[in-house]
Amino acid sequence: MAGDRHAFYAGLAASALPPKNFDPVGVAFVTASISMVNSFELLLASLPPEHPLKALYVREGNDAATFEPVINMLLRHGVRSGLKYASTGDVNRRGACRIRS
């Protein structure tokens, strides 16, 4: 268990990653600080609107005050899916761009 990473994550820890065999050896947990902003809030505040990578992390809503994290889409399904969702807002269209395993 670790703290102060400004995000919450859980996953499997392994001694090797693909293309080697993925053989989990334990569970990894990361927890956020209770007094600091999270990764999404940090990226939202620090990336300028015209930054070319902003769409990988943040989807802007119909009005200037609405934002949605896209980083989970990026991490789970890949760059193309994150960009497709950020541009369309249609979660069902991301599947066509998803990384195949």
N, C-alpha and C positions, 0 to 999 in steps of 0.2 A: 504494500500500500504506500503510495507516495502522495504528497500534497503540494499545493501552490503551483500547479501547472496551468492554471487558468482555463481548464477544460476538464470534462469528464470522459474517460475512455475505459473500456474493458476489452480484453482480447486474450488470445492464447500466445504464450511465450514458447519459442522453439529454438533449438540450437542451430538450425539451418533454415533458410528460406528458399522458395523455388528459384531456380530450377532443381535444386536438391530436394530430397524428400522432406515434406513438412511433417515433422513428428513433434507435436506439442509436449512440453515438459511441465507446464504449469499455466496458471491464469495470472494475467497482469491487470492491475487496477490503478488508475490515476484519478485523483480527485482535485477539484478546484479549491482555491482559497475562498473563504467566506467574506473576505473584505476587499477583493480585487475584481476587476472586470474579467469576463471570459474571453476566449480567443475570438469569437464572433464580434463581440463589442469592440475589442481592440482593432480588428481589421476594419470594421465599419468606420471607426473614428480616424484611422490612420491612412487608409487608402484613398487617394483623391478620386473623384468621380470618373475621370478619364483614364485611370490606370488600366492597362490592358488585361491584367489578371483579376480585376475586381469581380468579374462575373463568375469566376471559379469559387468564390467565397460568399458572395452576397447577391441576392436577387432583389432588385428594387420593385416595389409594388406599383399600382396604378397612380398613387399619389406620392408626393415627395417624402411623406412621413412614414411610409410602410416599407419595411425591409424584412427579408427572410434569409436565414442561413442556407447556403448551398453546399457547404463544405462536407456534410455527410454524404450527399449525392456524389460528390467528387471522390471521396475516399472509398465508397462502396461500389461505385459503378464506373469510375474513370472520368477523364477530362471531357471527352465528347458528350457524355451524358450530363455532366454538370453544366456545360455550356448550352446544351439543348434546352435543359430545364430553365436555366437563367433567361434565355431568350424567349421561350414560349410560355412558361408557367404551367405547362401541361406535363404532369408527372408520368402520364402513360406513354408519352413520346420518348422518354429517356431510354426505354427498353431497347429500342432499335439501335441505339448507340452503345449499349452496355458492353463491357469487357466480357468476353465468353471464357469460361473456365473449362 
